[in-house]
Amino acid sequence: MFVLMTVADTICIPPHMFVQPTLTSVHAEIEAKYPNRVLMDAGLVVCRYGDALEVGDGVLVAGDGAAHHEVVFRLIVFRPFVDEVLVGTVAESTEEGVRVSLGFFEDVWIPGPRMQKPSHYEKESGHWVWTPNYSDDQQQQEEGNGVKSEEGEGSEDERFEIEIGAQIRFKVKSINFTRVTNTVKGVQATTTTTRHSTSAASVERTLSGAKSSKADVDEEMDMPVRKRSSSVDLSDSQKVPASMHITASICEEGLGLTSWWNTSEEEEEEEDAEMEEVE
């Protein structure tokens, strides 16, 4: 979920900070510039990691009293990998899907087609509802055991609502970075989507010019690929897309609200803990 990234940048130290040690001033400027900032195709910067690795000599520019230092440093970046399973909190529910919050990151989106099957949106409650139908599985199991099931037999479908504020487990499917720029044609948004990552072996084969075997091709088909979408005109749009947002899915067993998959023992432990808190 978090990666360590090495960055090289020119750090500008204003004259009023010359009284401090250079390393202290460099760290202060890095902390002011990078945390809570999205680096395109990299991720959301959380904080600086350790001391700067390299600090060059200060260079003065005509008309500017600040000292400019070439600095190499490391950052802790939030960048989950594709198919990683995370746990967050349901923040919003609409007909298009569910928005999930991680506390420090609010732009995780689970679209309607990626909900548990079958699911639907209820306008009255404003929640997505999963109504699993076990009749087909039960019928197949009974037929396999040589037992014929009567028509109309079985219990009513269960309902599992995705409530606001509930804890939800999801799987990352793609990471999207959007760059908004002002052009002659108007405001343009270019989105880069990372659905998968290319394997190191395929990169090595490409650089060496070696031919790929069928097994290598099949392997690369399962490996993630980076795709860049076309630009979108935002001149008439009032809502600017987030610089980074994650598309996720709960359409697999074990995903969804954590309360859906709690065992009886876990529920009893939670009840015992609540009783102890009350006492």
N, C-alpha and C positions, 0 to 999 in steps of 0.2 A: 504493500500500500504506500509506503514511503521509500524514496530512493535518495541516494547521496549523489549530488551533481556538482561537478567542478566547473567554475565559471571564471572567465577572464574579462575584466572590465576596467575602464578608466574611471577612477574615483577622484572627485573634485573636493578638495579640502579648503573651506573658506578661510580668510585671514584670521578671524577671531578664534580659530581653533589651533593656531600655530603654537600656542603656549603649551598644548598637550603633547604627549608623545605621539609620533606619527602613527604607530599601530593602533593606539586608542582612538585617534580621530578617524582612521580608516574603518575600524569596526563600527563606530557610531554612524558614519555615513552609509555603510552597508545595511545596518539595521533600519535606517530611515528610508532606504530606497526599495529594498527587496521584499521583506515579509508581507504577506497578504497580497501578493502580486502574481498574476498568471504570466508565465513565460510560454510563448507560443511553441507548440509541439513538445513541451517539456512537462509542465504541470503547475500546480499552485505552490508557491514558495511558503514554507512554514517559518523557518528561521535560519540563521547562519550556524554553521557547524564548525566549532573550533576556531583557532586563529587563522589569519590569512596565510596562505602557503608562500606567496611571493609578493613583495612590495617594491616596486621600482622607485627610482629617484623622482623627486618632484620636478615638474616642468612648468615654467611660467609662460603664459600666453599673453601677447600684447593686448592691452586694454582690459585684462582680467587679473586681479590680484590673488586669485586662488591658485593653489598648487595642484597639479594634475598628476596622479600616480597610476601607473599600470599595475593592477593588482590581480592576483590569482587566489581564489578562495572557494570554499565549499558551502553548499546550501542543502538543507533538508527539504525535499520537494514531495508533495502529495501527488502521486501518479500511480493509481491502481493498475494492475495488469488485466488483460482481457480474460474473462472466466474466473476472476477472483471473487470469492464470496465475502460480502461485507454485511454488517448489521447497522441499521439506522433507525430513524423515527419518522413515521408518516406525518408530513407537514401539510399536505394539501391533496384534495381529491376532486377531480373534475371528470367530465365525460370523456376527455381525451386520455386520461390516465391518472397516475399518482406521483406526487413529488415527495421525495424523501430527503431528510436532513441528516447530516452526519455531525452536526454541532458546529463544526468549523467550516463546513462546505454544504451549501444549500441546493445545489443544482444537480440532483440525481433524479432522473425521470424514468418512470416505468410506464410505457404506453399500454393502452388497453389490449392490443393483440398479444402482449407478452405476459398477461395475467394467467393464473391457473385456469385450466379448462374444466367445465364451462364457467365463465364469469360474466357478470353484467353490471351495469351502473344503475343504481336506483336514485331517481331524482328526488323522491320524497325524503330519504335519509341523507342523500349526498354522499353515499359510500359505494364502493365496489363490493360486490358480494360473490363469493365462490360457492357454487352449489354442486358438489361432486355427486355423481350418479354411480353407485356401486352395483346397480342391478345387473349390468352387462357382465361385469367381472364375476359376480356371484353366480350368474346363470352359466357362464363358461366353466366355472369350477365345479358346479353340481353336475353338469353334463359329462365332465371328465371323470367324475366319480360314479357315473352311471345312475344319477338321481335326476329325475325329470322335475323341473320347477313349474309350479302352477302359475297361470297368468294372473297378474294383479298382485302377486305375493311380494312382500318386501315392505320396508319401512319408508317413511317420507324422506325426501331429500334433505340432507343437513345444510345449514346455512353458516357460512363463515364470512363475517363482515370485516373489511379493512377499515378500522376506525382511526380517526385522527389522534395522533399522539401515541399510537401503539408501536411496539418494537417490531421491525420487519427485517427479514433476512433476504438478500437479493444477490444476483450474480451480475457482474459487469459484462456488458456485451460490446460496448464501443465507447471511446473517449473522443469528444469533439472539441476542437479549438476554433474559435471564430475571431477573425480580425476585421474590424470595422474601419474603413478609410473613406476620406472625402475625395472624390474624383470629379472630373469635368462633367460626368454623367449624373452625379449626385452621390449620395451615401451608398457605399457598396459593402457588403458583408461576405467574406470568403471563409468557408468552413472546411477545416481539415479533419477527416474522420479516420481514427485508427481502430480498425476492427480486429486486426491481428498483427503479429510482428514476424518479420522474416527471420528464418533460422540462420545461424552463423555459417552452417555448412553450405547453404544455397548462395550466400554472399561470396564465400570462398570459391565456389565453382564458377560464379559469374566473373570474378576478377581473373581467374586463371584461364577462362575460356573452355573449360571442360564441359563435355556433354552430360546431360542429366539422364539417368536411367529412369525406368518406369516407377521403380520403388521411390526414387528421389522425387519424382513428380507427384506421386500419391502423398508423400510426406508433406510436400509444400502445399498441397491442396488443403491439408488440415491445419497448416500454420497460418497465422494472421497476416493480412495484407493491408497496406496503408493506401487509402484512396483520398483524392482531393475533389471536392465538389465544386461546381461552378459558382460564380459570384451571384449574389441576390441584391436587387435594388431595394434600399430601405428609405428612399426619399419620401414616400407617402406613409411610411410606417412610424407609429409613435413609440413602439416597443423595440428597444435594441436588444438583441440576443446576448446572453452571457458569454464572456470570453472563453469559459470552459464549462462544459456540461457533460454528464455521463448518462448514457442510455443503458438501462438495466432490465433484467427479466426475473420473474418469479415463477415461470412456467416449467418447473421441475419439482420432483419430490423433495421435500425437506425445505423448500423455499416458501416465503410468505411470512405471515405473522409467526413469531416464535411460539406464541401460545397455541397455535394449531398443532404443533408437533411435540408438545410436552407430554411425557409419559405420566402415568398415575403416580409413580414414586416422586417425580419432580414436583407434581402438583401438591402432593402431601407435604413435601419439604417446604414449599412456598407457604402453604397454609400454616404449618408449624411455626415458621419464621414470623408470619404476620401475627399469630397468637402471642408469641413471645414479646413482640414489640408492643402489643396492646397491654399485656401484663406489666 
